[in-house]
């Protein structure tokens, strides 16, 4: 099968690599050409100078870029995906965006007899490297069967939640849960530290009880060591939280914890922590 992958960032680089390593013929595009050439050398795949050129023979196209505007640009421009997508091909977007832009791109696809799925991911860079991402999908139920096995090449869990936009809505729920967990973890670890407890020992106790979480197990030791130069940057988390807050406003609901965490991240950005992992939230509490 011929596949295209658009966007070789922290997640996309490895995701595209899993496709190539599993026998698919992958052509990639990245705005920074050097990254595309590096991927081509690492995985013995192909690259193209524009999204339009990358997708012209592909049956499936995966995309993983930055935000709503990036997605519109890479899909709808004259040299974009839709300009080169052949009739009947399927576009799967792994970017975390608003549900509205997912529906917008889906309508543009339908007009030229293409199918669109919004399929944001969770699991971070390590999940992408290990092919162990959790993927939340919105789109046509029957067509989903045509893409599930391919997506599973870089995922441990792929679930269709409903029509287009449902995947992005589930990702909003995911980010809201993470924000709340990090707030509680930061407060708890600060109390433990000030009380003279060893944070790693605290983690090893709590991970067997009701306080267990991915953040507790994966981030306590790095928070204890004051290490934050890795992981999911707060710039990106703020982008995601703003999507959540906008959706909540449209639905007429209040998200007080998300607002509090977003304000904390804004203060940390102003102090120069914008590219640090989201666990740097503890510094605002300290």
Wavefront OBJ file of the C-alpha trace (Angstrom):
o trace
v 0.000 0.000 0.000
v 1.196 3.518 -0.816
v 0.890 5.926 2.091
v 1.841 9.555 2.698
v 2.704 11.129 6.030
v 2.613 14.914 6.388
v 4.433 16.420 9.358
v 7.505 14.850 10.955
v 7.538 16.454 14.367
v 8.016 14.811 17.748
v 5.223 12.330 17.041
v 5.048 12.055 13.262
v 8.681 11.092 12.692
v 8.331 7.785 14.515
v 4.754 7.143 13.393
v 5.761 7.390 9.749
v 8.728 5.157 10.502
v 6.498 2.381 11.851
v 4.513 2.432 8.609
v 7.636 2.131 6.480
v 9.106 -0.571 8.714
v 5.947 -2.632 8.320
v 6.142 -2.866 4.557
v 4.128 0.149 3.396
v 5.541 2.487 0.752
v 5.687 5.805 2.596
v 6.292 9.246 1.128
v 6.736 12.066 3.632
v 6.580 15.837 3.614
v 7.873 18.191 6.283
v 8.083 21.972 6.194
v 11.738 21.737 7.253
v 13.198 19.758 4.372
v 16.235 18.617 6.356
v 13.919 16.677 8.691
v 12.295 14.914 5.740
v 15.705 13.999 4.312
v 16.827 12.676 7.706
v 13.691 10.525 7.918
v 14.282 9.275 4.365
v 17.788 8.193 5.318
v 16.710 6.609 8.609
v 13.857 4.570 7.165
v 14.732 4.167 3.479
v 11.479 5.835 2.439
v 10.641 8.675 0.048
v 10.075 12.394 0.449
v 8.373 15.086 -1.618
v 8.745 18.888 -1.818
v 5.035 19.634 -1.177
v 2.061 17.885 0.423
v 0.403 17.800 -2.991
v 3.298 15.837 -4.462
v 3.592 13.569 -1.429
v -0.022 12.353 -1.563
v -0.631 12.014 -5.296
v -0.422 8.185 -5.380
v -1.393 7.460 -1.769
v -4.407 5.430 -0.704
v -4.031 6.620 2.886
v -2.646 9.965 4.037
v -1.709 10.691 7.640
v -1.145 14.207 8.900
v 0.312 15.446 12.197
v 1.030 19.177 12.380
v 0.701 21.927 14.981
v -2.700 23.576 15.220
v -5.881 24.538 13.362
v -4.176 27.035 11.067
v -1.332 24.636 10.269
v -3.880 21.974 9.338
v -5.805 24.350 7.083
v -2.589 25.403 5.367
v -1.306 21.889 4.762
v -4.706 20.632 3.588
v -6.345 23.492 1.698
v -3.530 25.487 0.076
v -2.769 25.246 -3.654
v 0.119 22.879 -2.886
v -1.765 21.128 -0.086
v -3.067 17.638 0.504
v -6.496 18.041 -1.058
v -4.981 19.462 -4.238
v -3.148 16.189 -4.847
v -5.386 13.610 -3.162
v -6.724 11.052 -5.609
v -10.404 10.178 -5.654
v -11.393 7.655 -2.998
v -8.298 8.190 -0.836
v -8.595 8.594 2.931
v -7.100 11.422 5.011
v -6.402 10.745 8.705
v -5.448 13.738 10.822
v -3.503 13.063 14.032
v -3.123 16.729 14.957
v -4.820 17.937 18.148
v -7.205 20.603 16.834
v -10.672 21.974 17.428
v -13.629 19.812 16.455
v -14.744 22.653 14.175
v -11.692 22.519 11.911
v -12.024 18.730 11.717
v -15.549 19.137 10.382
v -14.366 21.852 7.987
v -11.667 19.636 6.469
v -14.088 16.705 6.352
v -16.571 18.708 4.282
v -13.815 19.729 1.875
v -12.853 16.056 1.501
v -16.425 14.946 0.863
v -16.761 17.445 -1.988
v -14.043 15.587 -3.921
v -15.029 12.053 -2.881
v -12.436 11.620 -0.150
v -12.964 10.465 3.434
v -11.644 12.269 6.509
v -10.982 11.034 10.041
v -9.935 13.141 12.996
v -7.645 10.910 15.065
v -5.697 12.781 17.767
v -3.204 10.765 19.788
v -2.046 10.385 23.373
v 1.101 8.728 24.660
v 3.828 11.257 23.989
v 7.123 10.817 22.170
v 7.849 7.541 23.936
v 4.477 6.164 22.861
v 5.184 7.156 19.265
v 8.636 5.590 19.311
v 7.315 2.352 20.794
v 4.261 2.163 18.559
v 2.077 2.316 21.659
v -0.143 5.366 21.163
v -3.756 5.710 22.198
v -5.747 7.060 19.248
v -9.208 8.607 19.447
v -11.056 8.553 16.137
v -14.023 10.375 14.674
v -15.417 9.481 11.249
v -17.449 7.098 9.118
v -18.092 3.772 10.872
v -17.799 1.607 7.755
v -14.647 3.302 6.444
v -13.060 3.011 9.885
v -12.663 -0.711 9.227
v -10.466 0.177 6.237
v -7.940 2.131 8.334
v -7.924 0.404 11.708
v -5.250 -2.190 10.944
v -2.921 0.405 9.446
v -3.245 2.784 12.400
v -2.562 -0.126 14.735
v 0.984 -0.224 13.376
v 1.829 2.669 15.719
v -0.888 2.289 18.357
v -1.772 0.094 21.308
v -5.392 1.276 21.321
v -7.512 2.655 18.472
v -11.139 3.526 19.195
v -13.809 5.151 17.062
v -15.972 7.373 19.257
v -18.447 8.690 16.692
v -18.641 10.913 13.648
v -16.054 13.518 12.616
v -15.166 15.712 15.596
v -15.685 12.984 18.184
v -11.993 12.129 18.261
v -11.029 15.726 18.971
v -13.684 16.007 21.668
v -12.306 12.900 23.399
v -8.795 14.396 23.202
v -10.146 17.491 24.965
v -11.380 15.246 27.772
v -7.933 13.614 27.878
v -6.134 16.943 28.253
v -8.544 18.179 30.910
v -7.950 15.014 32.932
v -4.169 15.406 32.596
v -4.354 19.037 33.711
v -6.268 18.052 36.836
v -3.937 15.152 37.616
v -0.856 17.347 37.244
v -2.354 19.997 39.513
v -3.083 17.418 42.208
v 0.293 15.698 41.737
v 2.164 19.002 41.967
v 0.348 19.980 45.150
v 0.822 16.529 46.705
v 4.513 16.298 45.898
v 5.112 19.818 47.192
v 3.500 18.876 50.496
v 5.549 15.669 50.637
v 8.794 17.496 49.899
v 8.172 20.232 52.471
v 7.361 17.526 55.015
v 10.667 15.774 54.439
v 9.399 12.691 52.575
v 11.382 11.059 49.777
v 9.342 11.657 46.632
v 10.359 8.470 44.834
v 9.382 6.408 47.866
v 6.067 8.245 47.970
v 5.550 7.369 44.313
v 6.338 3.705 44.908
v 3.721 3.598 47.654
v 0.982 5.555 45.868
v 1.248 3.755 42.534
v -0.339 0.689 44.125
v -3.392 2.605 45.368
v -6.156 4.903 44.205
v -3.748 7.761 43.404
v -2.058 5.734 40.668
v -1.657 7.537 37.319
v 0.674 7.693 34.337
v 1.846 11.118 35.503
v 2.604 9.835 39.007
v 4.672 6.914 37.713
v 6.446 8.671 34.839
v 7.006 12.166 36.206
v 7.518 12.009 39.996
v 11.227 11.155 39.783
v 11.953 13.869 37.203
v 9.972 16.435 39.215
v 11.996 15.423 42.297
v 15.216 15.966 40.324
v 14.011 19.318 38.944
v 14.262 17.980 35.381
v 11.806 19.374 32.832
v 13.761 19.756 29.582
v 11.830 17.039 27.704
v 8.322 15.779 27.074
v 5.149 17.663 26.135
v 5.868 21.399 26.155
v 3.558 23.740 28.039
v 3.260 25.829 24.859
v 1.397 22.877 23.344
v -0.594 22.150 26.488
v -1.814 25.750 26.576
v -2.875 25.413 22.961
v -4.837 22.297 23.851
v -6.369 23.820 26.985
v -7.529 26.853 25.024
v -9.328 24.501 22.623
v -10.999 22.886 25.641
v -11.979 26.225 27.150
v -13.444 27.474 23.871
v -15.478 24.277 23.493
v -16.673 24.573 27.097
v -17.779 28.156 26.519
v -19.803 27.054 23.492
v -21.456 24.374 25.614
v -22.115 26.737 28.513
v -20.038 24.843 31.078
v -17.375 26.036 33.503
v -13.935 24.427 33.784
v -12.382 25.996 36.911
v -9.400 23.630 37.250
v -8.487 23.989 33.577
v -8.618 27.776 33.901
v -6.396 27.665 36.990
v -3.838 25.367 35.367
v -3.835 27.445 32.179
v -3.126 30.579 34.241
v -0.259 28.770 35.982
v 1.217 27.756 32.651
v 0.931 31.320 31.403
v 2.975 32.520 34.380
v 5.556 29.825 33.711
v 5.754 30.825 30.040
v 6.514 34.372 31.127
v 9.407 32.993 33.198
v 10.867 31.159 30.199
v 9.594 27.633 30.871
v 7.490 27.500 27.699
v 9.367 24.545 26.135
v 9.485 22.528 29.358
v 7.379 19.451 30.049
v 3.931 20.013 31.523
v 5.135 18.608 34.865
v 6.961 21.925 35.367
v 3.589 23.025 36.779
v 5.056 22.186 40.201
v 7.317 25.252 39.949
v 4.304 27.560 39.984
v 3.143 25.939 43.231
v 6.583 25.964 44.843
l 1 2 3 4 5 6 7 8 9 10 11 12 13 14 15 16 17 18 19 20 21 22 23 24 25 26 27 28 29 30 31 32 33 34 35 36 37 38 39 40 41 42 43 44 45 46 47 48 49 50 51 52 53 54 55 56 57 58 59 60 61 62 63 64 65 66 67 68 69 70 71 72 73 74 75 76 77 78 79 80 81 82 83 84 85 86 87 88 89 90 91 92 93 94 95 96 97 98 99 100 101 102 103 104 105 106 107 108 109 110 111 112 113 114 115 116 117 118 119 120 121 122 123 124 125 126 127 128 129 130 131 132 133 134 135 136 137 138 139 140 141 142 143 144 145 146 147 148 149 150 151 152 153 154 155 156 157 158 159 160 161 162 163 164 165 166 167 168 169 170 171 172 173 174 175 176 177 178 179 180 181 182 183 184 185 186 187 188 189 190 191 192 193 194 195 196 197 198 199 200 201 202 203 204 205 206 207 208 209 210 211 212 213 214 215 216 217 218 219 220 221 222 223 224 225 226 227 228 229 230 231 232 233 234 235 236 237 238 239 240 241 242 243 244 245 246 247 248 249 250 251 252 253 254 255 256 257 258 259 260 261 262 263 264 265 266 267 268 269 270 271 272 273 274 275 276 277 278 279 280 281 282 283 284 285 286
